[in-house]
Amino acid sequence: MFFTHLECSRRCGAPLLDPRQRHHLCQCGAPLLARYDLDAARGWSRDSVKGRAPNMWRYRELMPLLPGEDPVTLGEGFTPLIHATRLGAKLGLDRLYVKDESLNPTNSFKARGQAAAITRARALGVTTVSVPSAGNAGNAMAAYAAKAGLTAKVFLPRDVKTPFIRECLLYGADVTLVDGVITDAARAASEAGASLGWYDVSTLKEPYRIEGKKTMAYELAEQMEWQWPDWIVYPTGGGTGMVGMWKAFDEIEHIGWVPRGRRPRMISVQATGCAPIVRAFEQGTEHAVPWENPATVADGLRVPRAIGDFLILRAVRESGGAAIAVEEEPILQAVEDAARDDGMLLCPEGGAVLAGWRQALDRGLVTRDERVVLFNCANGNKYPLVDRSRHLKLATASAATL
């Protein structure tokens, strides 16, 4: 185990922190990052992971575990990397891949982050955990809290899709519905739990969800035979996955599993109805001004302010990437196209990623001979989308006559 300490993401000069104690944000207000003895880890061979269980804990030496600790796991990670042959062929691209995170427990990539966060919470002696969520993070937190024997408090926007509420309740979580969006849910969770000692596992407000999400980069490297793709296209709400993968690239290169060189260029995708990162990227600012009146069918992108905005923007800029906002119609069209052409049922956020990649092609950012990985972050069955397709309407009408 090479886990050593926590460090301010801004490197503000604050002391390094002991992970055996509870910590959330740095004293300067920035997110904390888990750090490892990467020099010692150089002796850890990538070949050693080959025979391990196909989950994210196959990389446990560089995960937030201390000697004698075991993870809280439901088998999360090592999701398939699917060659999207038909989607790619329509635009003359034969190296298009989809990392399908819908195959995780609770059917979303949030399982990775919550597995790591709940693992540390249990190790720290926590009894009650809380989270604000647009849906998937609440489901994942509730499931892993149940697995760990912890009490779960989930705060959701009142207009959240019903399946998310029901799933939280099935896992035994206490659910509070809040007027507004996820930032309002976060405020309510903080006010309710501050005096009661609840352990907040909000996005980037604790150091460990990043560590679960970073394993997507470890898996990509292994699945692509220790070579990086040219582009990664990723949906950005709170941005934990973007930040985690950028952190992982550095770790993987430092320990020698992938040679140092050009990393994947990162495209951050948001919806035009809530695009604070895109606006900040285009304006050249370090921080994103909160988005007013956020609205999009992709609920996971309806995040008006990300506490790690500067980390997201740093990853995009340092990679030579881009930030793209997509309209609602292309999101819905992309969901239909992926299902019909390659048999993948994307969530709306995954549809946004496909729409963003198409926009990047149209703008000449991505060339057709490059290797591209799109991320689908959840299963489309959780989202009762509008039946905008003529084919869907006909199918529904036909089914009703049976």
Residue pairs with C-beta under 8 A, 6 or more apart in sequence:
1 60
1 61
1 65
1 66
1 67
2 36
2 37
2 38
2 40
2 41
2 44
2 61
2 62
3 19
3 34
3 35
3 36
3 62
3 63
3 64
3 65
3 66
4 19
4 35
4 36
4 37
5 16
5 17
5 18
5 19
5 35
6 16
6 17
6 18
6 19
6 23
6 32
6 33
6 34
6 35
6 207
7 16
7 17
7 32
7 33
7 35
8 14
8 26
8 28
8 30
8 32
8 33
9 26
9 30
9 31
9 32
9 33
9 308
9 311
10 26
10 28
10 30
10 310
12 26
12 27
12 28
12 30
14 26
14 27
14 28
16 35
17 23
17 32
19 34
19 64
19 66
19 120
19 207
20 66
20 124
21 124
22 124
22 126
22 199
23 32
23 206
23 207
24 32
24 200
24 205
24 206
24 207
25 31
25 32
25 205
25 307
26 32
31 204
31 205
31 207
31 210
31 307
31 308
31 311
32 206
32 207
33 207
33 210
33 247
34 64
34 207
34 208
34 210
34 211
36 62
36 251
38 251
38 254
38 255
41 61
41 62
41 254
41 255
42 254
42 255
42 256
44 61
44 255
46 222
46 226
46 257
49 58
49 59
49 222
52 58
53 75
54 77
54 78
55 73
55 75
55 76
55 77
55 78
56 63
56 76
56 77
56 78
56 112
56 115
56 212
56 215
56 218
56 219
57 63
57 71
57 73
57 77
58 77
58 78
59 215
59 218
60 71
62 251
62 255
63 71
63 116
63 211
63 215
64 116
64 119
64 120
64 207
64 208
64 211
65 71
65 119
66 123
69 119
69 123
71 115
71 116
71 119
72 115
72 118
72 119
72 122
72 144
72 147
72 148
73 115
73 119
73 147
74 105
74 106
74 111
74 115
74 143
74 144
74 147
75 105
76 104
76 105
76 111
76 112
76 115
76 212
77 104
77 112
77 215
77 219
78 219
79 99
79 100
79 101
79 102
79 103
79 104
79 219
80 99
80 100
80 103
81 97
81 98
81 99
81 100
81 219
81 220
81 223
81 224
81 373
82 97
82 98
82 99
82 100
82 342
82 344
83 96
83 97
84 96
84 97
84 98
84 338
84 341
84 342
84 344
84 374
85 94
85 96
85 342
86 341
86 342
87 96
87 337
87 338
87 341
87 342
87 354
88 94
88 95
88 96
90 341
91 358
91 361
91 368
92 368
93 361
93 368
93 369
93 372
95 369
95 370
95 371
95 372
96 357
96 372
96 374
97 229
97 371
97 372
97 373
97 374
98 338
98 342
98 344
98 350
98 373
98 374
98 375
98 376
99 216
99 219
99 220
99 373
99 374
99 375
99 376
100 344
100 376
101 108
101 109
101 112
101 216
101 375
101 376
101 377
101 378
102 108
102 345
102 347
102 350
102 376
102 377
102 378
102 379
102 380
104 110
104 111
104 112
105 111
105 140
105 143
106 136
106 139
106 140
106 143
106 167
107 136
107 139
107 378
107 379
107 381
107 382
108 136
108 139
108 140
108 347
108 377
108 378
108 379
108 382
109 136
109 213
109 216
109 241
109 375
109 377
109 378
110 136
110 137
110 139
110 140
110 141
110 377
110 378
111 140
111 143
111 144
111 212
112 212
112 213
112 215
112 216
113 137
113 140
113 208
113 209
113 210
113 211
113 212
113 213
113 240
113 244
114 137
114 140
114 141
114 143
114 144
114 201
114 209
114 212
115 140
115 144
115 212
116 208
116 209
116 211
116 212
117 129
117 141
117 144
117 201
117 206
117 208
117 209
117 212
118 129
118 141
118 144
118 145
118 147
118 148
118 150
118 201
119 148
119 208
120 206
120 207
120 208
121 129
121 148
121 150
121 199
121 201
122 148
122 149
122 150
124 199
126 150
126 199
127 150
127 151
128 150
128 151
128 152
128 153
128 193
128 196
128 197
128 198
128 199
129 141
129 145
129 150
129 151
129 152
129 153
129 198
129 199
129 200
129 201
130 152
130 153
130 154
130 155
130 189
130 192
130 193
130 198
130 199
130 200
130 201
131 137
131 138
131 141
131 152
131 153
131 154
131 155
131 189
131 200
131 201
131 202
132 155
132 156
132 178
132 182
132 183
132 185
132 186
132 188
132 189
132 202
133 139
133 141
133 154
133 155
133 156
133 164
133 182
133 185
134 156
134 157
134 160
134 164
134 182
134 237
134 299
134 300
134 302
134 303
135 156
135 160
135 161
135 164
135 299
135 300
135 382
136 164
136 300
136 377
136 378
136 382
137 203
138 154
138 155
138 156
138 164
138 168
138 173
138 175
139 164
139 167
139 168
139 171
141 152
141 154
141 173
141 201
142 152
142 154
142 167
142 168
142 171
142 172
142 173
143 171
145 151
145 152
145 171
145 173
146 152
146 171
146 172
146 173
151 174
152 168
152 171
152 172
152 173
152 174
153 173
153 174
153 176
153 189
153 192
153 193
153 198
154 168
154 173
154 174
154 175
154 176
155 175
155 176
155 178
155 185
155 186
155 188
155 189
155 192
156 164
156 165
156 168
156 175
156 176
156 177
156 178
156 185
157 177
157 178
157 179
157 180
157 181
157 182
157 184
157 185
158 177
158 178
158 179
158 180
160 177
160 299
161 299
161 382
161 383
161 384
163 382
163 384
164 382
165 175
165 177
168 175
169 175
176 188
176 189
176 192
178 184
178 185
178 188
181 294
181 302
181 303
181 304
182 237
182 302
182 303
182 304
183 290
183 303
183 304
183 305
186 202
189 198
189 200
189 202
190 200
192 198
193 200
199 206
200 206
201 209
203 209
203 237
203 238
203 239
203 240
203 306
203 307
203 308
204 210
204 238
204 239
204 240
204 243
204 306
204 307
204 308
204 311
205 307
209 240
209 244
210 240
210 243
210 244
210 247
211 244
212 244
213 240
213 241
213 243
213 244
213 245
214 244
214 245
214 247
214 248
214 251
215 244
215 248
216 241
216 244
216 245
216 248
216 375
217 244
217 245
217 248
217 249
217 252
218 248
218 252
220 228
220 229
220 232
220 373
221 227
221 228
221 252
221 257
221 258
224 371
226 257
226 258
227 258
228 249
228 258
228 262
228 263
228 264
229 264
229 371
229 372
229 373
230 264
230 265
230 366
230 370
230 371
230 372
231 264
231 265
231 266
231 267
231 321
231 357
231 360
231 366
231 370
231 371
231 372
231 373
232 245
232 264
232 265
232 266
232 267
232 372
232 373
232 375
233 267
233 269
233 353
233 356
233 357
233 360
233 372
233 373
233 374
233 375
234 241
234 242
234 245
234 266
234 267
234 268
234 269
234 353
234 375
235 269
235 270
235 298
235 300
235 301
235 349
235 350
235 352
235 353
235 375
235 377
236 242
236 268
236 269
236 270
236 277
236 301
236 306
236 312
236 323
237 270
237 300
237 301
237 302
237 303
237 306
237 349
238 303
238 306
238 307
238 308
239 268
239 277
239 306
239 308
239 309
239 311
239 312
240 308
241 375
241 377
242 266
242 268
242 311
242 312
242 315
242 316
243 308
243 311
243 312
243 315
245 266
245 315
246 266
246 311
246 314
246 315
246 318
246 319
249 258
249 263
249 264
252 258
253 259
253 260
253 263
263 319
264 319
264 373
265 319
265 320
265 321
265 322
266 315
266 316
266 319
266 321
267 316
267 321
267 322
267 323
267 324
267 356
267 357
267 360
267 365
268 277
268 278
268 281
268 312
268 316
268 321
268 322
268 323
268 324
269 301
269 323
269 324
269 325
269 326
269 352
269 353
269 355
269 356
270 276
270 277
270 278
270 301
270 323
270 324
270 325
270 326
270 352
271 296
271 297
271 298
271 301
271 302
271 325
271 326
271 327
271 328
271 331
271 352
272 296
272 325
272 326
272 327
272 328
273 294
273 295
273 296
273 302
273 328
274 291
274 294
274 295
274 296
274 301
274 302
274 303
274 304
275 291
275 323
275 325
276 288
276 289
276 290
276 291
276 303
276 304
276 305
276 306
276 309
277 288
277 306
277 309
277 312
277 313
277 316
277 323
278 323
278 324
278 325
279 288
279 289
279 291
280 286
280 287
280 288
280 289
280 309
280 313
280 323
281 313
281 316
281 317
281 322
281 323
282 323
285 313
286 309
286 310
286 313
287 309
287 310
287 313
288 305
288 306
288 309
288 313
290 304
290 305
291 304
291 305
292 304
294 302
294 303
294 304
295 302
296 302
296 328
296 331
296 348
297 328
297 331
297 332
297 348
297 383
297 385
297 386
298 331
298 347
298 348
298 349
298 351
298 352
299 348
299 383
300 347
300 348
300 349
300 377
300 378
301 349
301 352
306 312
313 323
315 321
316 322
316 323
322 360
322 365
324 356
324 359
324 360
326 352
326 355
326 356
326 359
327 355
330 351
330 355
330 358
330 359
331 348
331 351
331 352
331 355
332 348
332 351
332 385
332 386
332 388
333 351
333 355
334 346
334 350
334 351
334 352
334 353
334 354
334 355
334 358
335 345
335 346
335 347
335 348
335 350
335 351
335 380
335 385
336 388
336 389
336 392
337 354
338 344
338 345
338 346
338 350
338 351
338 354
338 376
339 345
339 346
339 380
340 391
344 376
345 379
345 380
345 381
346 353
346 354
346 376
346 380
347 376
347 377
347 378
347 379
347 380
347 382
347 383
348 380
348 383
348 385
349 376
349 377
349 378
350 374
350 375
350 376
350 377
350 378
350 380
353 374
353 375
353 376
354 374
357 366
357 372
357 374
360 366
361 368
366 372
387 393
387 396
